[in-house]
């Protein structure tokens, strides 16, 4: 072990300091010498080219958050396919059957939420037994 173990990390420290200094300098210089002339049009919120209507703190439907969480959940599950695909040749048929079981479980969950109507965005009329 070398006498000064942390000397190997000196280039990394210099890199972080240089990057932080450069970022801070850019933000400060743009603030100091940047051209600013606020107007009513510039200060209004931009909503995809449409004039905003209503309050910005309007409540969203719970379905919006539920669909967002399900999207993240199925995205993470799909990410598990990549490492499996890389080592599939080493796993041979065992890995193939294991992944079929995994995909089967994911599909069962997907069809369950589909049949429950979680992915439907339209207004739904409560059915018998849903209350």
N, C-alpha and C positions, 0 to 999 in steps of 0.2 A: 504494500500500500504506500502511495507517495506521501511525502511529508505534509503537503498541503492538499488534502483531499478535495476541498471546495474550489481550488484553482481551476479545475476542469469545467466548473459551471460559470466561470467569469465571462466567456463569450455570450452565454445565454442571458446573463444579467445585463451585459452591455446592450444586447439586442432589445430587451424589454425596456430599458431606460431610453434608448434611442427612439423606439416606436412610441412610447408614451410622450416623450418630449415633442416629437414631430406632430402627433395628433393634437396635443394641447396647443402647439403653436398655430396649427391650421385653424382651429376653432377660434382662438383669440384674435388672430389676424383677420379672419372673415368678420368677426364682430366689430373690430376697430375700424377697418377700412371699407367694410361692405356698404353698398348703396341701399338705404332703406327709406322708403316713402310709403308708409301705410295708407291704405284707402279702405273705403267700406267694402269694395269688391274683394280686395286682397284679404281682409280679415274675416270674411264670411266663410263658413265651412263648405268644403267641396264634396259633393255627393255624386260622383260619376256623371257630372255634367247636368245634373238636375238640381233645381232649386230646393233646398231642404224645407220640409214641411213638418210641423209638430215639434215635440220636445226631443232632445237628444237622449234623454234619460228614460225613454219609453221602455216598458217591460217587454221582454221577448217571451215567446211561448216556451214551455218546458221542453217541448219536442225539439226545438232548435238545439238545446244543450245536450239532449239525449242522443240525437243524431250525430252531433260533434264528438261526443264520447265514444259512440260506437264506431265512427270513422277512425278515430285514433286506435281503438282496440283492434279492429281488423287490419289496420295498417301495420301495427306492431306484429300481429300474427303473420302477416305476409312477409315481413322482414326475416322471419325465421326460416323461410324457404331458401334464402341465398346461401347461408353457410352449408345447409344440407346439400344444395346443388353442387357446391364446390367439392365436397368429400363423398359424393354419391358412389364413385367407382371403388373407393376403399370400403364403403359400407356394404356393397353388393346388394343382394336381395333383401337382407335384413333391414337396411336403411330404406329401401323402397317400400316395404310393407309398413314400416313404422310411420313413414310420411303419409301413406294412404290413410292410416288410422288418424293421424293428426289432422289431415285435411277433412276427413269425415267428421271429426268432432267440430271443427270450425264451420263446416257446412250445416251441421245440425243446428248450431247456434244461429247461423245466418237465417236459415229457413224458419226457425222459431220466432225471431224478431220480425221477420217478414210477415208471417201469418198473424202475429199479434197486431200488426198495423203500425209499428213504430216508425217505419220508413215512409209512411204516407203523410204528405205535407198538407193536404186539403183539410177543410173543416170536417170533422167526423161527427156523426150522430151516434150518441151512446147506444150500444146494443144491449139486449137483455143479458143480465149477468155481469155487466161491466161496472156497475155502480158500486 
